[in-house]
Amino acid sequence: MSYEVYLPRVRKGKKNAQPQVRLSTTSIVLNKLAREKINADMVELAFSREKRIIRICKAQGDNGLALKKTKVHAKGFFQHFGIAEKDKFKAEYDESERALYVSLQGS
């Protein structure tokens, strides 16, 4: 009788890890690294119509949207700015601004 050995897939190390954001119809989902970079319970969302970039940063006080575990409910934000993209996007973290920038162009 022969046996086949199961070898689980090896996850990529943190050296290749990058903040990533997934947009759905009603929400924004952040991966673990993106959540660690933001480090907040409330986030502020902003959008540049010219460059089609979403900025996600820690909200000042209670004036923001709740970050519940990994998700921000952003249906109103998407409708207000006419954002219809639904996909995973790489996010760039700006240390000086303490914000994530998600480009919706060239995904």
Phi, psi and omega in degrees: 000133180252151180237145174255133182271133177271124176242112181295151178295141180272129178284150177291146180287172181293342181298332179262356184292142180216144176301137181223145182231137177246130178256132173242190181296324187238354187213166175242127180245128181257142175282176186301315181295321178295319177297319179296322180293316181288314176050059182210157174265336178236134180238155176251131178251137176221158184220133174262111181294324182293313184265352183055056179236133175264133175251130178238121179216170180294133181282148175277118181068221180258016182269073179192192178256141182289135173261102182262107185058271182241356193241141171243122178282113190231028182302314179297321177299313180297317181293319182299319183260001179067038180271120183242356181296140177223101183188180173267139180227143174286144179244139176258132179260127177257111184298319183292323180272343186054050184219152173264138177241124183243111179274127180269359179267145174062038180282000000 
